[in-house]
Amino acid sequence: MKLPHPIQYQGSKRNLASIILRYFPVKFSRLVEPFAGTAAISIACAARGKCNAYWINDLNNPLAELLGLIINRPAEIADCYETIWNQQHDDPIEHYYRVREDFNLTRDPRLFLYLLARCAKGSVRYNAEGLFNQSPDKRRHGTQPETMRENIFGVSVLLKGKSVISSLDYKDVLSNANEDDVVYMDPPYQGVCGDRDSRYFSGLSYEEFAAALSDLNIRQIRYAVSYDGRTGNKKFGNRLPESLSLTLIELEAGRSSQATLLGRDAITVESLYLSPRLAIEVKASPYFHRRRETEQLVLMESKGDYAAKVSKRIS
Ligand SMILES: C[S@@+](CC[C@H](N)C(=O)[O-])C[C@H]1O[C@@H](n2cnc3c(N)ncnc32)[C@H](O)[C@@H]1O
């Protein structure tokens, strides 16, 4: 059974969540996600009851606001999605472009949910001015409103009353993390276009990121980072520096987000790095997870008892 995921987002870690969570402590006080995206890891963590507090952050402000609406005002955002979705029938393509134009003027997160559900390959694209410029998917009309409502309420049941949502630069989040936290970081892929990546709001400097991790090591903060990887023979991104003394776990992910981004069928291997304190605590040593193992864990993923709570909240 799948966990609830209202937001389609290329690069989401939902398919790797089960295996990533194996490297988290059994229980801890707070999960901090500075690059939350769809908050896939917070959702998976909450479904397993690993902790009771979540700090969900993303620099992309409409995305962070959308997560806030999903978690705290599920009925409002579900109704709004249904209204916008139902308006598309006369001319779906024209409707999409109208919503996109409105979104680029207003940055309204409610419009963003529709665009994310409806855009080509679920993949966001921004131009150099930061305007959302992805085209519509011409074959599909986006998630049905009832399915969207179930997903929205599913997330709300898991995270409402436990989450703080913000839209800050990751460094401001890290400077406020503490020794009781576990920090999961999934920064934008190191693209071929330097610091700017059209898939996300901003790119990231390798040197600054490595310095931020070094500071976390000094402060003894537990963290895990998804960073580089490879598809077939092609590597994407540089490895994190040896000087950080991280433990490298490799995850064979099949046709994962990155494979799709590169438009290939080749097998993708993604890197997960564990901080020194985290690796000691969970007794991890370098490991390569084969694809079958990764896929089996996804199949075994259980919905937990939130499903019953969701139907109760929706009805
Ligand atoms: C690879 S995605 C994260 C995907 C996420 N793990 C998931 O499962 O959906 C990276 C995210 O980092 C955000 N981001 C980019 N630069 C950032 C920064 N400087 N500080 C915080 N977030 C940033 C992007 O908006 C994007 O949503």
The ligand as a Gaussian input file, in Angstrom:
#p B3LYP/6-31G(d) Opt

LIG

0 1
 C       15.393000      17.317000      -4.778000
 S       14.152000      18.409000      -4.218000
 C       13.614000      17.655000      -2.719000
 C       12.680000      16.518000      -2.967000
 C       12.133000      15.917000      -1.683000
 N       13.105000      15.107000      -0.975000
 C       10.916000      15.056000      -1.958000
 O       10.901000      13.871000      -1.633000
 O        9.961000      15.586000      -2.544000
 C       15.078000      19.793000      -3.636000
 C       14.241000      20.922000      -3.022000
 O       15.146000      21.902000      -2.477000
 C       14.552000      23.188000      -2.603000
 N       15.661000      24.176000      -2.493000
 C       16.507000      24.590000      -3.463000
 N       17.425000      25.439000      -2.964000
 C       17.145000      25.566000      -1.639000
 C       17.748000      26.302000      -0.584000
 N       18.808000      27.078000      -0.786000
 N       17.228000      26.179000       0.660000
 C       16.118000      25.403000       0.883000
 N       15.502000      24.688000      -0.093000
 C       16.010000      24.760000      -1.330000
 C       13.857000      23.135000      -3.968000
 O       12.800000      24.075000      -4.038000
 C       13.368000      21.679000      -4.026000
 O       12.014000      21.570000      -3.647000

